[in-house]
Amino acid sequence: MKDMTLTIPTFQDMLDAHARIEPYIHRTPVLTSSYFNELTGADLFFKCENFQKAGAFKVRGASNAVFGLSDDIAAKGVATHSSGNHALSLSYAAGRRGIPCHVVMPRTAPEAKKAAVRGYGGIITECEPSTTSREAVFAEVQEKTGAEFVHPYNDPRVIAGQGTCSREFMEQTGGVDMMVAPIGGGGMISGTCLTLSTLAPEVEIIASEPEQADDAYRSFKAGRIIADDAPQTIADGLKVPLKELTWHFVSNHVTDILTASEQEIIDAMKLTWQRMKIVMEPSCAVPLATILKNKERFQGKRVGVIITGGNVDLAKLPWMAE
């Protein structure tokens, strides 16, 4: 099997991906908030991937991978490991193509996301909530099924698909000075780097990360990948470490990585629900949390903020525990 991780996707790959996935995704809206503009002193533009098919940006990369497969490979289905949004996005795309989707998910993943995966026809195998367990269980599932592995982020097809989000954003806004997005494994940030390094190389790309899962921040400072096995954070979509392909983009194109505490993330999430009337996950609140924490960094700038998803377990909202 070809090692996909060694292939760095190109700007043309992103353009091809956009054409391929267009029938299966939404061109999500960009919203603004005078309240947040006044609060931060910046002009913020929110790209709302929480309104995306399957409720998250990851449907872009998943659809590109699924619909780019040859019929022979597709017939065996696709497989992945994911804490949620990639799992349900791949299940959605596989369902649209009419092929099986096998997913390894941590047993602690939000029930709402597990239900969505099953709703799209995905077949779940549970694992312990650690990278080690996830990869070991996945190896067993893939060997049994022979399905094509679509990594949640360390896959050029996935990164090319995620890059379509920034292309739409630039067309919708006419450009910004800075782009801020969450970072876990780095799929969205890598796609952002892929697109903007060609389309608008002057734009600063800022990644945002929870303090309690700050391996990307530490990797960025150290100049090499530092991986945590099982970090604990409310931002369940950002617990995974960088890999070789995403590290390539982060190390070459990201301007800085900023972090936020658990309370700052919850406060930003709650504020967005209250003020913008939109449902977003804790992981998606991290960019706004870091902007509010570092206002001087963003003052007077046009700032793009990618709201990456809206698949929330409504029975376990983080402020309910307060």
Protein Blocks (a to p, Z undefined) as FASTA:
>chain_A
ZZfklpccdfklmmmmmmmmmmmpccddddddfklmmmnopacddddfklgghhiaklmm
mmmmmmmpcfklmmnopadddfklmmmmmmmmmmmnopacdddddfkbcfklmmmmmmno
pacddddddfklmmmmmmmmmmmnopacddfklcfklmmmmmmmmmmmmmmnopafbdcd
ddfeommmmmmmmmmmmmmmmbccdddddfklmmlmmmmmnopacddfbdcdfblmlmbc
cdfklmmmmmmmpmbdcdddfklmmmmmmmmmmmnopacdfklmmmmmmmmmmmmlmgoi
acddddfbjcdcfklcfklmZZ
